[in-house]
Every structure is written in C-alpha cells, then in structure tokens.
Amino acid sequence: MKTYKVIVMKDFTKWYNESNQLHRENGPAIEWADGNKGYYINDKLHREDGPAIEWASGDKYYYINDKLHREDGPAAEYTNGNKKYYINGKLHREDGPAAEYANGNKGYYINGKLHREDGPAIEWASGDKAYYINGKLHKEGGPAAEYANGDKKYYINDKPHREDGPAIEFVDGSKLYFVNGKRLTEQQFNNRIKSCEGKVVEIEGVKYKLTKI
C-alpha cells in the first residue's frame, strides 16, 4: 500500500512519497488554489495519460521523465493558439512544423535543430523565409533567406557565400560579396570570377577545385 505525506497550505496542496519526493500516482502531486496542477513521479514531471502541467489559464505541457515529450500531438499547447512539438525535451516533428504560432509563423525542427529539406525551416507570416539544414542557415542554388521587402541572403553551412554573384542583396540596390564567409570587394570578387581559382573541374570522374599557386 502506498503511503503519502500530504501538505495542505492556503495556496497549495502537495503530495510526497516516503523519500520526500513530489509524487502521486492517481492525480496531481501539486494543486494550487488558483487551479494550476502539476503531476510528478519521484520528483519528476511525468504523466502518461495527459498533460503533466495544467494551468488554470488553459495552457498545457506534456512531460515524460521530466522532459517535454509527446508523440501524438504538441507537447506544449497554449490558449493563444501557439503549439510546440517536443520529443525527449527537444523541439522535433517530422511531418510538419514543430513550432506553430497563432500569428502564422512556423518553425521546422528535427532533434532540437532548425531543419527542413523540402522548403524553408522558418516561415514568417510576413512572408520572410529562411532555409536551415541541421541548425545552419543553408541553401544551395538560391538564397537561404528571403525577405518580403525583397532583400536576399545566400548562405552555405551558416556562412555567407555565393560564387556567381553577391551573397547579400538589398532591395535598395546595395550588394555585399562573400565567399566562404570572407567578405570581398566587388573588384576582388570580379577578379576572382575572371580567374580559374575556385572553379571545379572534373577529371576522369573526379572533381577538383582549382587553387592559385
């Protein structure tokens, strides 16, 4: 038979196990007078049949072994319409955005890192877009960040990079040139383009990048 120590105060009621850990198997281990509830097993937020934290406001958080976790829906649900999907404490969702906001913003995460292979990993309701792979701003063949005002940024592996034009283009017409994160003047960039340095050639099926010596 389970033995509990129950502490009843004006603002809350708490259940403890024999090891003096917050613990209750048939209900919340903490109940606040304002209606908030917390479910604990052996001092860890944990509940398998519903949210481990229930706020009186309507916000809900699902925890397993003290980590935000839910496999059949968002692990964090907010009354304002925001939703976040977590697996083992990390933002994660394979079939859609792991972070959905009521204002229309979306973030795609895999194992806690911004990541999406078939589109932008961040989509703002304003129309701005950013492409990420494994937490790094990255897109091949086009801008990794596109803004509704017309600005564009080209990044490879989190570094501004573009070999056939400016890596950053502003709607006002100004441009910045970068190669592998190194900023170049327009003249330096054009001289580089004119030379063979940096070009990739294929010889007997093997690709080589030319370097000036």
N, C-alpha and C positions, 0 to 999 in steps of 0.2 A: 504494500500500500504506500502511495506517495505521500510524503509529508511536506507541507509548505509552511513557510513563515510569511505571514501577510502583515504588511504595514499600511495602516489606514491613516491618512493625513487629510487636512482640509482640502488640499489641491489635487491630491492623487492617492491611488491605491497601488501598492507594488507587491508582487509575489516573488518569493525567493525559495530556492531549493536548500537542501541541507548543507551545501557548500557555500551558502550565502551568495549564490549567483542568481541574477534575474532569470526566472524560469517558470513556465507554466505550460502544460500540455493541452489543456482544454479551453484555452481562452487567452486574452492578452495578459502579459505579465506586468504591464503598466497601463493604468487607466487614469487619465486626467479628468478633473472635474469639468473641464470645458469640452469634453467629448473626444479628445485625442486618445489614440490607443497604440501600444507597441507590443508586438509579440516576440518573445525571447525563449530560446532554449539554451541552457547552460551559458548564460550571459551573452549570447549572440543573437542578433536579429535573425529570426528564422520562422518561416511559415510556409507550408506546402500546399495549403488549400485556399490561399488568398493573400492579400497584402499584409506584410509584417508591420507596416506603419499606416495607420489610417488617421488622417487629420480631420477635425470637425469641419474644416473648410471644404472637404471632398477630395483633396489630394491623396494619392495612394502610392505606396512604394512596396515592391515585392523583393524580399530578401531570402536567400538560402545561405546558411552558414556565414552570416554577417556580410554577404556580398549582394549587391543589386543583381537580381537574376530572375529571368522569366523566359520560358521557351515558347509559350503560346500567345504572346502579346507583349505590349510595352511593360517594362518593369517600373516605370515612373509615369503616372497619369496625373495630369493637373486639371483643375476645374476650368482653367482658361483655355483648354483645348490642346495644350502642348503635350507631346508624348515622347518618351525616350525608351529605346530598347537596349537592354543590357544582358550580357551573358558572363557569368563569373566576374562581375564587377567592372566589366569593360563594355563601352558602347559597341554594339555589334548587331548587325542584321544583314542577312544575305539576300533577301528578296525585296528590299526597299530601303528607304532612308531610316537610319537608326535614331535620328532626331527630327521630329516633325513639330513645327511651331504653328500656332493658330494664325499667325500673320502670313503664312505661306512659305516661310524659309524652311529649307531642308538640308540635312547633313547625312552623308552616307559614310558609315564606319564599319570596319572589319577589325575585330580584336583591339578596339580602342584607338585605331588609327583611321584618319580620313582616307577612304579608298573607294574607287569605283572605276571599273574598266570599260564600261559602255556609255559613259557620259560624265558630266560634271559631278564631283563629290559634294560640292556646296552649291545650292541654288537659292538665291535670294529672291524674294517676291518682287523686288525692284527690277529684276532682270539680270542682275550681275551673276556670273558663273565662275567657278574655279575648279580645276581638274587636279585630283590628287591620286597618287599611287603610293601605298604603304606610308602614308603620312607626309609625303613630299609633293610639293607643287610640281606637276609634271604633265606634259603632253607633247607627243611627237606629231609633227605635221600641222601644227596650228597653235594659236595662243592658249596658254594654260589658265589665263584669267581674262575674262571678257566682261566689260562693264557696260551698263545700259547707256552711259553717256558717250560710248564709242572708244574709250581707252582700251588698249590691249597689252598683255604682257606674255612673253614667251619664256617658259622655264623648262629645264630638263634637270631632274633629280634635285629640285629645290634651289637651282641656281639659274639666274637669268642667262639665257643662251639662245642665240639664233645665228645661223651661218649664212643665210641668204637675205638678210635684211635687219632692220632694227629690232632689238629684243623688247623694247618698250616703245609703244606708240601712243601719243596723247592726241585727243581729239582736236587740240589747238594747232596740231601740225608738228609739234616738237617731237624729237626722237632720241632714244638712247641706245647705244650699241654695246652688247656684251657677248663674250664668248667664254663659256665655262665659268661664268661668274666674274670674269675680268672685264672691266669697262674699257672700251676703246673709243677714241675719237672717230668721227666719221671718216676722216682721211686714213687713219690706221686701219679701219675696217675695210675700206675700199682697196687699199694696198694689199691687204691680206687676201681679199677675194681675187685680185688680179693675179696673185702668185699661185703656185700649186700647193703651198703649205696648207695643211689641214684637209686637203682633198682625200677622198677614199678611192682607191683603185683596187681592182680585183685581178689577181694573177693566179692562174691555174686553180681557180675556185677558192682562193684565199684572199680575204680583204686586208688591205694595208692602208694606213693613214700616213700621208706624206709629211715629213718634218724637215724643215730647213736646217742644213749643217754648215 
